[in-house]
Amino acid sequence: MIDGTKRVNIKHGLSVAIVLKQDQSTGLLTDGIVRDILTKSPNHPHGIKVRLMSGEVGRVKEIY
């Protein structure tokens, strides 16, 4: 499985599953397509923060 904590693995148009801020306690994942990469650092221990085409913002947990 591709690592969602490394920025180099995230590309625009990629299909991913993110965890939204309000879902962090439950771990509920939201699927979508990456529109913007919001994390500037090369990696982040909780996942790279992205904005989906739907406008939702969260950290990448899975890459399809």
Contacts in CASP RR format, 6 or more apart in sequence:
PFRMAT RR
TARGET T0000
AUTHOR 0000-0000-0000
METHOD contacts of the structure
MODEL  1
MIDGTKRVNIKHGLSVAIVLKQDQSTGLLTDGIVRDILTKSPNHPHGIKV
RLMSGEVGRVKEIY
1 62 0 8 1.000
1 63 0 8 1.000
2 9 0 8 1.000
2 63 0 8 1.000
3 9 0 8 1.000
3 63 0 8 1.000
4 10 0 8 1.000
4 16 0 8 1.000
4 47 0 8 1.000
4 48 0 8 1.000
4 60 0 8 1.000
4 61 0 8 1.000
4 62 0 8 1.000
4 63 0 8 1.000
5 43 0 8 1.000
5 44 0 8 1.000
5 45 0 8 1.000
5 46 0 8 1.000
5 47 0 8 1.000
5 48 0 8 1.000
5 60 0 8 1.000
6 42 0 8 1.000
6 43 0 8 1.000
6 48 0 8 1.000
7 37 0 8 1.000
7 39 0 8 1.000
7 41 0 8 1.000
7 42 0 8 1.000
7 43 0 8 1.000
7 44 0 8 1.000
7 48 0 8 1.000
8 42 0 8 1.000
9 48 0 8 1.000
9 63 0 8 1.000
10 16 0 8 1.000
10 34 0 8 1.000
10 37 0 8 1.000
10 48 0 8 1.000
10 50 0 8 1.000
10 60 0 8 1.000
10 63 0 8 1.000
11 34 0 8 1.000
12 34 0 8 1.000
12 35 0 8 1.000
12 36 0 8 1.000
12 37 0 8 1.000
13 33 0 8 1.000
13 34 0 8 1.000
13 35 0 8 1.000
13 53 0 8 1.000
14 33 0 8 1.000
14 34 0 8 1.000
14 63 0 8 1.000
14 64 0 8 1.000
15 31 0 8 1.000
15 32 0 8 1.000
15 33 0 8 1.000
15 63 0 8 1.000
15 64 0 8 1.000
16 31 0 8 1.000
16 32 0 8 1.000
16 33 0 8 1.000
16 34 0 8 1.000
16 50 0 8 1.000
16 52 0 8 1.000
16 60 0 8 1.000
16 61 0 8 1.000
16 62 0 8 1.000
16 63 0 8 1.000
16 64 0 8 1.000
17 29 0 8 1.000
17 30 0 8 1.000
17 31 0 8 1.000
17 32 0 8 1.000
17 60 0 8 1.000
17 61 0 8 1.000
17 62 0 8 1.000
17 63 0 8 1.000
17 64 0 8 1.000
18 29 0 8 1.000
18 30 0 8 1.000
18 32 0 8 1.000
18 50 0 8 1.000
18 52 0 8 1.000
18 56 0 8 1.000
18 57 0 8 1.000
18 58 0 8 1.000
18 59 0 8 1.000
18 60 0 8 1.000
18 61 0 8 1.000
19 27 0 8 1.000
19 28 0 8 1.000
19 29 0 8 1.000
19 30 0 8 1.000
19 58 0 8 1.000
19 59 0 8 1.000
19 61 0 8 1.000
20 28 0 8 1.000
20 30 0 8 1.000
20 56 0 8 1.000
20 57 0 8 1.000
20 58 0 8 1.000
21 57 0 8 1.000
21 58 0 8 1.000
23 29 0 8 1.000
23 30 0 8 1.000
29 61 0 8 1.000
29 62 0 8 1.000
30 52 0 8 1.000
30 56 0 8 1.000
30 58 0 8 1.000
32 52 0 8 1.000
32 53 0 8 1.000
32 54 0 8 1.000
32 56 0 8 1.000
33 52 0 8 1.000
33 53 0 8 1.000
34 50 0 8 1.000
34 51 0 8 1.000
34 52 0 8 1.000
34 53 0 8 1.000
35 50 0 8 1.000
35 51 0 8 1.000
35 52 0 8 1.000
35 53 0 8 1.000
35 55 0 8 1.000
36 50 0 8 1.000
36 51 0 8 1.000
37 48 0 8 1.000
37 49 0 8 1.000
37 50 0 8 1.000
38 48 0 8 1.000
38 49 0 8 1.000
38 50 0 8 1.000
38 51 0 8 1.000
38 57 0 8 1.000
39 47 0 8 1.000
39 48 0 8 1.000
39 49 0 8 1.000
39 50 0 8 1.000
44 59 0 8 1.000
46 59 0 8 1.000
47 59 0 8 1.000
47 60 0 8 1.000
47 61 0 8 1.000
48 59 0 8 1.000
48 60 0 8 1.000
49 57 0 8 1.000
49 58 0 8 1.000
49 59 0 8 1.000
49 60 0 8 1.000
50 57 0 8 1.000
50 58 0 8 1.000
50 59 0 8 1.000
50 60 0 8 1.000
51 57 0 8 1.000
51 58 0 8 1.000
END
